[in-house]
Amino acid sequence: MIFEKELMLVRILDVISLSQKNINMKNSARKFDALSFRIRSDASLFCDKGEFRAESGSVAFVPAGIDYKRTASVDEMIVIHFNALEYPSDTIEVIYPENTERIEKLFREILACWKNGSLGYEYRASAYLYEILSECRVLSAKEKENSKIQASVDYLMENYTRCDLTMKEIADRSFVSEVYFRKLFNQRFGMSPKKYIIRLRVQKAVELMATGYYSLKEIAYMCGYNDYKYFLVEFRRVKGVSPSEYTYDFNM
């Protein structure tokens, strides 16, 4: 994992800020790596290795050369485009720093440095990037503990649309208590497993709505809701509008 590398050479190509809404975007085999800090986001990143949540306060790495999709109702971030020399990777990585203020400050400083473009700015920007990677390497050590619940996370991802899915059932897959599972899950994803499931269900609903094949009541049931009114409440809570008011802005 890039967040566990002791040392690598990097060449920065660009540093930009983005603020987008209602995103459903596909990217194919880009020739650069990307490291981003999410300022305000509910993004999901999908590649052949699975789904990776990049919520507010997360740091995400997307390597060069992979095909992936990004969906979000809001995605405000600072992104560093660079080449990591001698670091081939085929999967997305996401971590959730405890000290988000420190990480955000470093990302804002590298953005300001790059925009300034004064003499020697490439060296200063590279120093900021190495500092960010240093901070993230310390954080990644904590991620190893969270791997204890990977079996439960995989099970959750496979069964989140089941109406009868229980937290005990999920936790049992990793042979841990519900309390311990919730603790490690929150450390890893920056939210409770219940909130994560809700977001997965709502995003699934959005994808089904976009097909135009199903009624909203059918979609609610297909996404794990026996109670249609409760589905409407949770959809509005996540997306800010009702399903019938939701609009699409598909950027391919």
Secondary structure, 3 states (H helix, E strand, C coil): CHHHCCCCEEEEEEEEEEEEEEEEEEECCCCCEEEEEEEEEEEEEEECCEEEEEECCCEEEECCCCCEEEEEEEEEEEEEEEEEECCCCCCCEEECCCCHHHHHHHHHHHHHHHHHCCCCHHHHHHHHHHHHHHHHHHHHHHHHHHHHHHHHHHHHHHHCCCCCCCHHHHHHCCCCCHHHHHHHHHHHHCCCHHHHHHHHHHHHHHHHHHHCCCCHHHHHHHCCCCCHHHHHHHHHHHHCCCHHHCCCCCCC
